[in-house]
Amino acid sequence: MTTRSPFRRRWLGSKAPPASSTSSINLWNARVTSHVPLAEVPARLTKERILRALQLTDACMRSAGFACPRIAVAGLSTVFLRAKSGAFDAVLTMYHDQGQIAMKLMGFDRGVTLLGGFPFPICTPAHGTAYDIAGKGIASVGATRAALLLAAEMAVRRRRLAFTGGTDERIPGAAAERGRGQQ
């Protein structure tokens, strides 16, 4: 993660290290390492880190409405062609660019970054702030809209689960609109 992660953990009440995931319509991508030099990736890949990232990906996807997420784990190669065709709901990659390049090619204008591991969803457009086109009237709201819908869907689901004692009923609305109606 970035250097801001300790700040996020301290102020937002998370004991576990957060993880970043990206979703684009029908596919999610999470990663074990993020924003580290490629030469450092192999040393950072431990069974514990991979398992923690896999468990957090599963938890985030369940919070977003996936009853039983199908998550592929990519080695240092990728499985995105199979995932894009619907074989998986998510791909856990070993490093940032391994997944980000594929995700941006498949849906740059709809990608959402989700920071998992916090007591509430934090979602942003995956493409960032786009300062270079701000105020020009040419920006697409697709990713911002998708981020808002995902955060709202996850918050509503979390609230409903708290009130129903943990039963996972289908929550209509955002999931179907975003094209992720798998339950």
Backbone as JSON Lines, residues from 0, in Angstrom:
{"i":0,"aa":"M","n":[0.84,-1.18,0.0],"ca":[0.0,0.0,0.0],"c":[0.89,1.24,0.0]}
{"i":1,"aa":"T","n":[0.26,2.37,0.03],"ca":[0.98,3.63,0.01],"c":[1.41,4.0,1.42]}
{"i":2,"aa":"T","n":[2.17,5.08,1.54],"ca":[2.64,5.53,2.84],"c":[1.5,6.05,3.69]}
{"i":3,"aa":"R","n":[0.34,6.31,3.1],"ca":[-0.79,6.81,3.88],"c":[-1.52,5.69,4.62]}
{"i":4,"aa":"S","n":[-1.19,4.45,4.38],"ca":[-1.91,3.34,5.02],"c":[-1.86,3.38,6.54]}
{"i":5,"aa":"P","n":[-0.7,3.65,7.18],"ca":[-0.71,3.72,8.64],"c":[-1.66,4.81,9.14]}
{"i":6,"aa":"F","n":[-1.71,5.93,8.46],"ca":[-2.64,7.0,8.82],"c":[-4.08,6.51,8.73]}
{"i":7,"aa":"R","n":[-4.4,5.84,7.64],"ca":[-5.76,5.32,7.45],"c":[-6.11,4.32,8.54]}
{"i":8,"aa":"R","n":[-5.18,3.42,8.85],"ca":[-5.46,2.43,9.88],"c":[-5.69,3.09,11.24]}
{"i":9,"aa":"R","n":[-4.83,4.03,11.6],"ca":[-4.93,4.67,12.91],"c":[-6.21,5.48,13.05]}
{"i":10,"aa":"W","n":[-6.56,6.26,12.05],"ca":[-7.71,7.15,12.16],"c":[-9.02,6.51,11.79]}
{"i":11,"aa":"L","n":[-8.99,5.43,11.04],"ca":[-10.23,4.81,10.61],"c":[-10.56,3.53,11.37]}
{"i":12,"aa":"G","n":[-9.72,3.17,12.32],"ca":[-10.07,2.08,13.23],"c":[-9.86,0.68,12.71]}
{"i":13,"aa":"S","n":[-8.9,0.48,11.84],"ca":[-8.64,-0.87,11.33],"c":[-7.35,-1.4,11.93]}
{"i":14,"aa":"K","n":[-7.38,-2.62,12.44],"ca":[-6.18,-3.24,12.98],"c":[-5.4,-3.98,11.9]}
{"i":15,"aa":"A","n":[-6.09,-4.5,10.91],"ca":[-5.45,-5.26,9.84],"c":[-4.95,-4.31,8.75]}
{"i":16,"aa":"P","n":[-3.9,-4.71,8.04],"ca":[-3.46,-3.88,6.92],"c":[-4.55,-3.83,5.85]}
{"i":17,"aa":"P","n":[-4.83,-2.66,5.3],"ca":[-5.86,-2.57,4.27],"c":[-5.35,-3.14,2.96]}
{"i":18,"aa":"A","n":[-6.26,-3.39,2.07],"ca":[-5.9,-3.86,0.74],"c":[-6.73,-3.11,-0.27]}
{"i":19,"aa":"S","n":[-6.18,-2.98,-1.45],"ca":[-6.86,-2.26,-2.5],"c":[-7.34,-3.24,-3.55]}
{"i":20,"aa":"S","n":[-8.58,-3.08,-3.98],"ca":[-9.15,-3.9,-5.04],"c":[-9.68,-2.96,-6.11]}
{"i":21,"aa":"T","n":[-9.77,-3.46,-7.32],"ca":[-10.34,-2.7,-8.41],"c":[-11.43,-3.53,-9.03]}
{"i":22,"aa":"S","n":[-12.57,-2.92,-9.3],"ca":[-13.63,-3.64,-9.99],"c":[-14.0,-2.89,-11.25]}
{"i":23,"aa":"S","n":[-14.42,-3.63,-12.24],"ca":[-14.85,-3.05,-13.51],"c":[-15.98,-3.92,-14.04]}
{"i":24,"aa":"I","n":[-17.2,-3.48,-13.8],"ca":[-18.42,-4.16,-14.21],"c":[-18.47,-5.59,-13.68]}
{"i":25,"aa":"N","n":[-17.99,-6.58,-14.4],"ca":[-18.18,-7.98,-14.0],"c":[-16.94,-8.64,-13.42]}
{"i":26,"aa":"L","n":[-15.88,-7.9,-13.17],"ca":[-14.64,-8.52,-12.72],"c":[-13.95,-7.65,-11.68]}
{"i":27,"aa":"W","n":[-13.44,-8.28,-10.64],"ca":[-12.67,-7.59,-9.61],"c":[-11.22,-8.03,-9.69]}
{"i":28,"aa":"N","n":[-10.33,-7.17,-9.24],"ca":[-8.91,-7.49,-9.14],"c":[-8.4,-7.01,-7.79]}
{"i":29,"aa":"A","n":[-7.73,-7.88,-7.08],"ca":[-7.07,-7.51,-5.83],"c":[-5.62,-7.9,-5.95]}
{"i":30,"aa":"R","n":[-4.77,-7.34,-5.12],"ca":[-3.35,-7.65,-5.25],"c":[-2.72,-7.87,-3.88]}
{"i":31,"aa":"V","n":[-1.68,-8.68,-3.88],"ca":[-0.97,-8.99,-2.66],"c":[-0.02,-7.85,-2.31]}
{"i":32,"aa":"T","n":[0.66,-7.31,-3.29],"ca":[1.55,-6.17,-3.08],"c":[1.08,-5.01,-3.95]}
{"i":33,"aa":"S","n":[1.44,-3.81,-3.56],"ca":[1.0,-2.66,-4.33],"c":[2.02,-1.54,-4.22]}
{"i":34,"aa":"H","n":[2.34,-0.96,-5.35],"ca":[3.23,0.2,-5.41],"c":[4.6,-0.07,-4.79]}
{"i":35,"aa":"V","n":[5.18,-1.23,-5.12],"ca":[6.54,-1.53,-4.72],"c":[7.32,-1.87,-5.99]}
{"i":36,"aa":"P","n":[8.63,-1.67,-6.0],"ca":[9.42,-2.03,-7.18],"c":[9.26,-3.51,-7.5]}
{"i":37,"aa":"L","n":[9.19,-3.83,-8.78],"ca":[9.0,-5.22,-9.2],"c":[10.08,-6.13,-8.63]}
{"i":38,"aa":"A","n":[11.29,-5.63,-8.48],"ca":[12.38,-6.44,-7.94],"c":[12.11,-6.87,-6.5]}
{"i":39,"aa":"E","n":[11.28,-6.12,-5.76],"ca":[10.97,-6.45,-4.37],"c":[9.77,-7.39,-4.21]}
{"i":40,"aa":"V","n":[9.0,-7.59,-5.28],"ca":[7.77,-8.38,-5.19],"c":[8.02,-9.8,-4.7]}
{"i":41,"aa":"P","n":[8.96,-10.57,-5.27],"ca":[9.12,-11.96,-4.81],"c":[9.4,-12.08,-3.31]}
{"i":42,"aa":"A","n":[10.17,-11.18,-2.75],"ca":[10.48,-11.24,-1.32],"c":[9.26,-10.93,-0.46]}
{"i":43,"aa":"R","n":[8.31,-10.21,-1.0],"ca":[7.11,-9.83,-0.24],"c":[5.98,-10.86,-0.37]}
{"i":44,"aa":"L","n":[6.15,-11.83,-1.24],"ca":[5.11,-12.84,-1.44],"c":[5.31,-14.0,-0.46]}
{"i":45,"aa":"T","n":[4.55,-13.98,0.62],"ca":[4.59,-15.07,1.6],"c":[3.22,-15.74,1.59]}
{"i":46,"aa":"K","n":[3.18,-16.96,2.09],"ca":[1.89,-17.66,2.19],"c":[0.91,-16.85,3.02]}
{"i":47,"aa":"E","n":[1.39,-16.25,4.1],"ca":[0.53,-15.47,4.98],"c":[-0.06,-14.25,4.27]}
{"i":48,"aa":"R","n":[0.77,-13.54,3.52],"ca":[0.28,-12.36,2.79],"c":[-0.72,-12.73,1.7]}
{"i":49,"aa":"I","n":[-0.43,-13.79,0.99],"ca":[-1.34,-14.23,-0.06],"c":[-2.68,-14.66,0.55]}
{"i":50,"aa":"L","n":[-2.63,-15.44,1.63],"ca":[-3.86,-15.88,2.29],"c":[-4.64,-14.69,2.84]}
{"i":51,"aa":"R","n":[-3.96,-13.74,3.47],"ca":[-4.63,-12.55,4.01],"c":[-5.31,-11.77,2.89]}
{"i":52,"aa":"A","n":[-4.62,-11.59,1.76],"ca":[-5.21,-10.86,0.63],"c":[-6.41,-11.62,0.07]}
{"i":53,"aa":"L","n":[-6.31,-12.93,0.0],"ca":[-7.42,-13.75,-0.5],"c":[-8.63,-13.66,0.43]}
{"i":54,"aa":"Q","n":[-8.4,-13.74,1.74],"ca":[-9.49,-13.64,2.71],"c":[-10.14,-12.26,2.67]}
{"i":55,"aa":"L","n":[-9.35,-11.21,2.55],"ca":[-9.9,-9.86,2.5],"c":[-10.68,-9.65,1.2]}
{"i":56,"aa":"T","n":[-10.18,-10.19,0.1],"ca":[-10.91,-10.1,-1.17],"c":[-12.26,-10.79,-1.05]}
{"i":57,"aa":"D","n":[-12.27,-11.98,-0.48],"ca":[-13.51,-12.71,-0.27],"c":[-14.48,-11.91,0.59]}
{"i":58,"aa":"A","n":[-13.99,-11.35,1.69],"ca":[-14.85,-10.58,2.59],"c":[-15.41,-9.34,1.91]}
{"i":59,"aa":"C","n":[-14.59,-8.63,1.15],"ca":[-15.06,-7.43,0.44],"c":[-16.11,-7.79,-0.6]}
{"i":60,"aa":"M","n":[-15.88,-8.87,-1.33],"ca":[-16.83,-9.26,-2.36],"c":[-18.15,-9.71,-1.76]}
{"i":61,"aa":"R","n":[-18.09,-10.41,-0.63],"ca":[-19.33,-10.81,0.05],"c":[-20.07,-9.56,0.53]}
{"i":62,"aa":"S","n":[-19.33,-8.56,1.01],"ca":[-19.97,-7.3,1.43],"c":[-20.63,-6.6,0.26]}
{"i":63,"aa":"A","n":[-20.14,-6.85,-0.94],"ca":[-20.7,-6.23,-2.13],"c":[-21.8,-7.07,-2.77]}
{"i":64,"aa":"G","n":[-22.12,-8.22,-2.17],"ca":[-23.25,-9.0,-2.65],"c":[-22.94,-10.3,-3.33]}
{"i":65,"aa":"F","n":[-21.7,-10.72,-3.39],"ca":[-21.37,-12.01,-3.98],"c":[-21.54,-13.09,-2.91]}
{"i":66,"aa":"A","n":[-22.45,-14.02,-3.12],"ca":[-22.71,-15.06,-2.12],"c":[-21.52,-16.0,-1.97]}
{"i":67,"aa":"C","n":[-20.9,-16.36,-3.06],"ca":[-19.76,-17.28,-3.05],"c":[-18.79,-16.85,-4.16]}
{"i":68,"aa":"P","n":[-17.94,-15.86,-3.88],"ca":[-17.05,-15.33,-4.92],"c":[-16.12,-16.4,-5.5]}
{"i":69,"aa":"R","n":[-15.99,-16.4,-6.81],"ca":[-15.05,-17.28,-7.5],"c":[-13.79,-16.46,-7.75]}
{"i":70,"aa":"I","n":[-12.72,-16.73,-7.0],"ca":[-11.51,-15.93,-7.05],"c":[-10.37,-16.76,-7.6]}
{"i":71,"aa":"A","n":[-9.79,-16.33,-8.7],"ca":[-8.61,-16.98,-9.26],"c":[-7.38,-16.36,-8.63]}
{"i":72,"aa":"V","n":[-6.36,-17.16,-8.4],"ca":[-5.1,-16.64,-7.88],"c":[-4.08,-16.76,-8.99]}
{"i":73,"aa":"A","n":[-3.59,-15.61,-9.44],"ca":[-2.6,-15.59,-10.52],"c":[-1.21,-15.75,-9.92]}
{"i":74,"aa":"G","n":[-0.39,-16.58,-10.53],"ca":[1.01,-16.65,-10.12],"c":[1.69,-15.42,-10.7]}
{"i":75,"aa":"L","n":[2.85,-15.59,-11.24],"ca":[3.48,-14.46,-11.91],"c":[3.04,-14.4,-13.37]}
{"i":76,"aa":"S","n":[2.07,-15.21,-13.73],"ca":[1.41,-15.09,-15.03],"c":[-0.01,-14.63,-14.75]}
{"i":77,"aa":"T","n":[-0.78,-14.38,-15.78],"ca":[-2.14,-13.88,-15.54],"c":[-3.19,-14.85,-16.03]}
{"i":78,"aa":"V","n":[-4.41,-14.69,-15.54],"ca":[-5.54,-15.52,-15.94],"c":[-6.7,-14.63,-16.4]}
{"i":79,"aa":"F","n":[-6.37,-13.42,-16.86],"ca":[-7.43,-12.46,-17.15],"c":[-8.31,-12.82,-18.33]}
{"i":80,"aa":"L","n":[-7.8,-13.54,-19.32],"ca":[-8.66,-13.92,-20.44],"c":[-9.77,-14.85,-19.97]}
{"i":81,"aa":"R","n":[-9.44,-15.82,-19.12],"ca":[-10.47,-16.71,-18.57],"c":[-11.41,-15.93,-17.66]}
{"i":82,"aa":"A","n":[-10.87,-15.02,-16.87],"ca":[-11.71,-14.23,-15.96],"c":[-12.64,-13.32,-16.74]}
{"i":83,"aa":"K","n":[-12.13,-12.7,-17.79],"ca":[-12.95,-11.8,-18.6],"c":[-14.11,-12.55,-19.24]}
{"i":84,"aa":"S","n":[-13.91,-13.82,-19.57],"ca":[-14.98,-14.61,-20.19],"c":[-15.99,-15.13,-19.17]}
{"i":85,"aa":"G","n":[-15.78,-14.85,-17.88],"ca":[-16.76,-15.22,-16.86],"c":[-16.39,-16.4,-15.99]}
{"i":86,"aa":"A","n":[-15.19,-16.96,-16.14],"ca":[-14.8,-18.12,-15.35],"c":[-14.59,-17.77,-13.88]}
{"i":87,"aa":"F","n":[-14.28,-16.49,-13.59],"ca":[-14.03,-16.05,-12.22],"c":[-14.7,-14.7,-12.0]}
{"i":88,"aa":"D","n":[-14.96,-14.38,-10.73],"ca":[-15.48,-13.07,-10.35],"c":[-14.36,-12.11,-10.01]}
{"i":89,"aa":"A","n":[-13.19,-12.65,-9.65],"ca":[-12.05,-11.82,-9.26],"c":[-10.76,-12.55,-9.56]}
{"i":90,"aa":"V","n":[-9.69,-11.77,-9.67],"ca":[-8.35,-12.32,-9.83],"c":[-7.48,-11.67,-8.77]}
{"i":91,"aa":"L","n":[-6.82,-12.48,-7.95],"ca":[-5.86,-11.99,-6.98],"c":[-4.49,-12.04,-7.65]}
{"i":92,"aa":"T","n":[-3.9,-10.88,-7.86],"ca":[-2.6,-10.82,-8.53],"c":[-1.51,-10.59,-7.5]}
{"i":93,"aa":"M","n":[-0.28,-10.85,-7.89],"ca":[0.84,-10.76,-6.97],"c":[1.43,-9.37,-6.87]}
{"i":94,"aa":"Y","n":[1.21,-8.53,-7.89],"ca":[1.72,-7.16,-7.84],"c":[0.8,-6.23,-8.6]}
{"i":95,"aa":"H","n":[0.95,-4.96,-8.35],"ca":[0.05,-3.91,-8.82],"c":[-0.2,-3.95,-10.33]}
{"i":96,"aa":"D","n":[0.84,-3.78,-11.12],"ca":[0.64,-3.65,-12.57],"c":[0.16,-4.94,-13.23]}
{"i":97,"aa":"Q","n":[0.38,-6.07,-12.62],"ca":[-0.08,-7.34,-13.17],"c":[-1.6,-7.32,-13.34]}
{"i":98,"aa":"G","n":[-2.3,-6.71,-12.43],"ca":[-3.75,-6.63,-12.52],"c":[-4.25,-5.31,-13.07]}
{"i":99,"aa":"Q","n":[-3.6,-4.21,-12.7],"ca":[-4.1,-2.9,-13.09],"c":[-4.12,-2.68,-14.6]}
{"i":100,"aa":"I","n":[-3.11,-3.16,-15.27],"ca":[-3.07,-2.96,-16.73],"c":[-4.26,-3.66,-17.38]}
{"i":101,"aa":"A","n":[-4.5,-4.91,-17.0],"ca":[-5.63,-5.65,-17.56],"c":[-6.96,-4.98,-17.21]}
{"i":102,"aa":"M","n":[-7.12,-4.57,-15.96],"ca":[-8.38,-3.96,-15.54],"c":[-8.65,-2.65,-16.27]}
{"i":103,"aa":"K","n":[-7.63,-1.84,-16.44],"ca":[-7.83,-0.56,-17.13],"c":[-8.12,-0.77,-18.61]}
{"i":104,"aa":"L","n":[-7.53,-1.78,-19.21],"ca":[-7.84,-2.08,-20.61],"c":[-9.29,-2.55,-20.77]}
{"i":105,"aa":"M","n":[-9.81,-3.24,-19.77],"ca":[-11.17,-3.77,-19.86],"c":[-12.25,-2.76,-19.47]}
{"i":106,"aa":"G","n":[-11.9,-1.72,-18.73],"ca":[-12.96,-0.8,-18.32],"c":[-12.43,0.43,-17.62]}
{"i":107,"aa":"F","n":[-11.57,1.17,-18.27],"ca":[-10.95,2.35,-17.66],"c":[-11.98,3.34,-17.14]}
{"i":108,"aa":"D","n":[-13.05,3.53,-17.9],"ca":[-14.04,4.55,-17.54],"c":[-15.07,4.05,-16.53]}
{"i":109,"aa":"R","n":[-14.94,2.79,-16.06],"ca":[-15.87,2.24,-15.08],"c":[-15.18,1.64,-13.86]}
{"i":110,"aa":"G","n":[-13.86,1.69,-13.82],"ca":[-13.1,1.05,-12.76],"c":[-13.26,1.74,-11.41]}
{"i":111,"aa":"V","n":[-13.36,0.94,-10.36],"ca":[-13.52,1.43,-9.0],"c":[-12.4,0.85,-8.15]}
{"i":112,"aa":"T","n":[-11.75,1.67,-7.34],"ca":[-10.8,1.19,-6.35],"c":[-11.51,1.14,-5.01]}
{"i":113,"aa":"L","n":[-11.45,-0.02,-4.36],"ca":[-12.06,-0.23,-3.06],"c":[-10.95,-0.52,-2.06]}
{"i":114,"aa":"L","n":[-10.88,0.26,-1.0],"ca":[-9.94,-0.03,0.07],"c":[-10.67,-0.91,1.08]}
{"i":115,"aa":"G","n":[-10.25,-2.14,1.2],"ca":[-10.89,-3.08,2.1],"c":[-10.16,-3.15,3.43]}
{"i":116,"aa":"G","n":[-10.83,-3.72,4.42],"ca":[-10.23,-3.88,5.73],"c":[-10.59,-2.78,6.71]}
{"i":117,"aa":"F","n":[-11.49,-1.9,6.34],"ca":[-11.94,-0.84,7.22],"c":[-13.38,-1.12,7.64]}
{"i":118,"aa":"P","n":[-13.85,-0.43,8.68],"ca":[-15.22,-0.7,9.15],"c":[-16.31,-0.19,8.22]}
{"i":119,"aa":"F","n":[-15.95,0.46,7.14],"ca":[-16.91,0.96,6.16],"c":[-16.23,0.99,4.8]}
{"i":120,"aa":"P","n":[-16.99,0.97,3.7],"ca":[-16.38,0.95,2.38],"c":[-15.78,2.3,2.0]}
{"i":121,"aa":"I","n":[-14.61,2.24,1.4],"ca":[-13.96,3.44,0.85],"c":[-13.76,3.15,-0.63]}
{"i":122,"aa":"C","n":[-14.49,3.84,-1.48],"ca":[-14.46,3.6,-2.93],"c":[-14.12,4.89,-3.66]}
{"i":123,"aa":"T","n":[-13.26,4.78,-4.66],"ca":[-12.89,5.92,-5.49],"c":[-12.8,5.47,-6.94]}
{"i":124,"aa":"P","n":[-12.86,6.4,-7.89],"ca":[-12.63,6.01,-9.28],"c":[-11.22,5.46,-9.43]}
{"i":125,"aa":"A","n":[-11.05,4.37,-10.13],"ca":[-9.74,3.74,-10.27],"c":[-8.75,4.59,-11.06]}
{"i":126,"aa":"H","n":[-9.26,5.48,-11.9],"ca":[-8.37,6.28,-12.74],"c":[-7.76,7.46,-12.01]}
{"i":127,"aa":"G","n":[-8.17,7.75,-10.8],"ca":[-7.62,8.88,-10.07],"c":[-8.39,10.16,-10.33]}
{"i":128,"aa":"T","n":[-7.74,11.28,-10.07],"ca":[-8.43,12.57,-10.09],"c":[-8.46,13.25,-11.45]}
{"i":129,"aa":"A","n":[-7.62,12.9,-12.37],"ca":[-7.61,13.46,-13.73],"c":[-7.5,14.98,-13.72]}
{"i":130,"aa":"Y","n":[-6.55,15.5,-12.97],"ca":[-6.36,16.95,-12.91],"c":[-6.15,17.58,-14.29]}
{"i":131,"aa":"D","n":[-5.55,16.83,-15.21],"ca":[-5.25,17.38,-16.53],"c":[-6.5,17.71,-17.35]}
{"i":132,"aa":"I","n":[-7.65,17.12,-17.0],"ca":[-8.87,17.45,-17.75],"c":[-9.93,18.12,-16.89]}
{"i":133,"aa":"A","n":[-9.6,18.39,-15.63],"ca":[-10.57,19.02,-14.73],"c":[-11.01,20.38,-15.28]}
{"i":134,"aa":"G","n":[-12.31,20.62,-15.22],"ca":[-12.87,21.9,-15.65],"c":[-13.02,22.07,-17.15]}
{"i":135,"aa":"K","n":[-12.7,21.05,-17.93],"ca":[-12.78,21.15,-19.38],"c":[-14.09,20.6,-19.94]}
{"i":136,"aa":"G","n":[-14.9,19.97,-19.09],"ca":[-16.17,19.43,-19.54],"c":[-16.05,18.17,-20.38]}
{"i":137,"aa":"I","n":[-14.95,17.46,-20.26],"ca":[-14.76,16.26,-21.09],"c":[-14.64,14.97,-20.27]}
{"i":138,"aa":"A","n":[-14.66,15.09,-18.96],"ca":[-14.5,13.91,-18.11],"c":[-15.76,13.06,-18.14]}
{"i":139,"aa":"S","n":[-15.56,11.75,-18.04],"ca":[-16.67,10.81,-17.93],"c":[-16.96,10.58,-16.46]}
{"i":140,"aa":"V","n":[-18.23,10.52,-16.09],"ca":[-18.6,10.29,-14.7],"c":[-18.77,8.8,-14.41]}
{"i":141,"aa":"G","n":[-18.5,7.94,-15.38],"ca":[-18.75,6.5,-15.22],"c":[-18.09,5.89,-14.01]}
{"i":142,"aa":"A","n":[-16.8,6.12,-13.81],"ca":[-16.08,5.51,-12.68],"c":[-16.51,6.13,-11.35]}
{"i":143,"aa":"T","n":[-16.76,7.42,-11.33],"ca":[-17.22,8.07,-10.1],"c":[-18.59,7.54,-9.71]}
{"i":144,"aa":"R","n":[-19.45,7.4,-10.69],"ca":[-20.79,6.86,-10.45],"c":[-20.71,5.42,-9.95]}
{"i":145,"aa":"A","n":[-19.86,4.61,-10.57],"ca":[-19.71,3.22,-10.16],"c":[-19.15,3.13,-8.73]}
{"i":146,"aa":"A","n":[-18.22,4.04,-8.38],"ca":[-17.66,4.06,-7.02],"c":[-18.74,4.39,-5.99]}
{"i":147,"aa":"L","n":[-19.56,5.36,-6.3],"ca":[-20.64,5.75,-5.39],"c":[-21.64,4.6,-5.22]}
{"i":148,"aa":"L","n":[-22.01,3.96,-6.33],"ca":[-22.96,2.86,-6.25],"c":[-22.41,1.68,-5.45]}
{"i":149,"aa":"L","n":[-21.13,1.36,-5.65],"ca":[-20.54,0.24,-4.9],"c":[-20.49,0.56,-3.41]}
{"i":150,"aa":"A","n":[-20.06,1.77,-3.06],"ca":[-20.0,2.14,-1.64],"c":[-21.38,2.11,-1.01]}
{"i":151,"aa":"A","n":[-22.38,2.63,-1.71],"ca":[-23.75,2.63,-1.18],"c":[-24.27,1.21,-1.02]}
{"i":152,"aa":"E","n":[-24.03,0.37,-2.01],"ca":[-24.49,-1.02,-1.94],"c":[-23.86,-1.75,-0.77]}
{"i":153,"aa":"M","n":[-22.56,-1.56,-0.57],"ca":[-21.87,-2.24,0.52],"c":[-22.35,-1.72,1.88]}
{"i":154,"aa":"A","n":[-22.58,-0.42,1.99],"ca":[-23.06,0.15,3.25],"c":[-24.47,-0.35,3.57]}
{"i":155,"aa":"V","n":[-25.33,-0.39,2.58],"ca":[-26.69,-0.88,2.8],"c":[-26.67,-2.36,3.19]}
{"i":156,"aa":"R","n":[-25.86,-3.14,2.51],"ca":[-25.76,-4.58,2.82],"c":[-25.25,-4.77,4.24]}
{"i":157,"aa":"R","n":[-24.21,-4.03,4.62],"ca":[-23.65,-4.15,5.96],"c":[-24.69,-3.78,7.02]}
{"i":158,"aa":"R","n":[-25.43,-2.72,6.75],"ca":[-26.46,-2.28,7.7],"c":[-27.57,-3.32,7.81]}
{"i":159,"aa":"R","n":[-28.01,-3.86,6.66],"ca":[-29.06,-4.87,6.68],"c":[-28.59,-6.13,7.42]}
{"i":160,"aa":"L","n":[-27.36,-6.54,7.19],"ca":[-26.84,-7.72,7.89],"c":[-26.8,-7.48,9.4]}
{"i":161,"aa":"A","n":[-26.48,-6.27,9.81],"ca":[-26.45,-5.95,11.24],"c":[-27.85,-6.05,11.85]}
{"i":162,"aa":"F","n":[-28.86,-5.62,11.09],"ca":[-30.23,-5.62,11.6],"c":[-30.92,-6.98,11.5]}
{"i":163,"aa":"T","n":[-30.46,-7.82,10.57],"ca":[-31.12,-9.11,10.39],"c":[-30.36,-10.24,11.07]}
{"i":164,"aa":"G","n":[-29.34,-9.91,11.82],"ca":[-28.59,-10.94,12.53],"c":[-27.7,-11.77,11.63]}
{"i":165,"aa":"G","n":[-27.3,-11.21,10.49],"ca":[-26.35,-11.88,9.63],"c":[-26.92,-12.64,8.46]}
{"i":166,"aa":"T","n":[-28.25,-12.61,8.27],"ca":[-28.8,-13.29,7.1],"c":[-28.52,-12.44,5.88]}
{"i":167,"aa":"D","n":[-28.14,-13.08,4.8],"ca":[-27.73,-12.36,3.6],"c":[-28.84,-12.41,2.56]}
{"i":168,"aa":"E","n":[-29.76,-11.46,2.64],"ca":[-30.84,-11.37,1.67],"c":[-30.38,-10.51,0.5]}
{"i":169,"aa":"R","n":[-30.88,-10.8,-0.66],"ca":[-30.57,-10.01,-1.85],"c":[-31.03,-8.59,-1.65]}
{"i":170,"aa":"I","n":[-30.13,-7.65,-1.86],"ca":[-30.48,-6.23,-1.77],"c":[-30.6,-5.7,-3.18]}
{"i":171,"aa":"P","n":[-31.8,-5.3,-3.59],"ca":[-31.98,-4.83,-4.96],"c":[-31.31,-3.48,-5.16]}
{"i":172,"aa":"G","n":[-31.02,-3.18,-6.42],"ca":[-30.55,-1.83,-6.72],"c":[-29.2,-1.81,-7.38]}
{"i":173,"aa":"A","n":[-28.21,-1.35,-6.65],"ca":[-26.93,-1.01,-7.24],"c":[-26.24,-2.19,-7.92]}
{"i":174,"aa":"A","n":[-26.28,-3.39,-7.34],"ca":[-25.56,-4.51,-7.94],"c":[-26.06,-4.82,-9.34]}
{"i":175,"aa":"A","n":[-27.36,-4.86,-9.51],"ca":[-27.92,-5.16,-10.82],"c":[-27.61,-4.03,-11.8]}
{"i":176,"aa":"E","n":[-27.67,-2.8,-11.3],"ca":[-27.4,-1.65,-12.18],"c":[-25.96,-1.64,-12.64]}
{"i":177,"aa":"R","n":[-25.04,-2.08,-11.78],"ca":[-23.63,-2.11,-12.14],"c":[-23.3,-3.34,-12.97]}
{"i":178,"aa":"G","n":[-24.25,-4.24,-13.18],"ca":[-24.01,-5.41,-14.0],"c":[-23.38,-6.56,-13.25]}
{"i":179,"aa":"R","n":[-23.43,-6.56,-11.93],"ca":[-22.81,-7.59,-11.12],"c":[-23.87,-8.37,-10.36]}
{"i":180,"aa":"G","n":[-24.92,-8.75,-10.98],"ca":[-26.04,-9.36,-10.29],"c":[-25.82,-10.79,-9.85]}
{"i":181,"aa":"Q","n":[-24.59,-11.34,-9.9],"ca":[-24.37,-12.72,-9.47],"c":[-24.6,-12.81,-7.98]}
{"i":182,"aa":"Q","n":[-25.42,-13.74,-7.57],"ca":[-25.66,-13.93,-6.14],"c":[-25.54,-15.37,-5.78]}
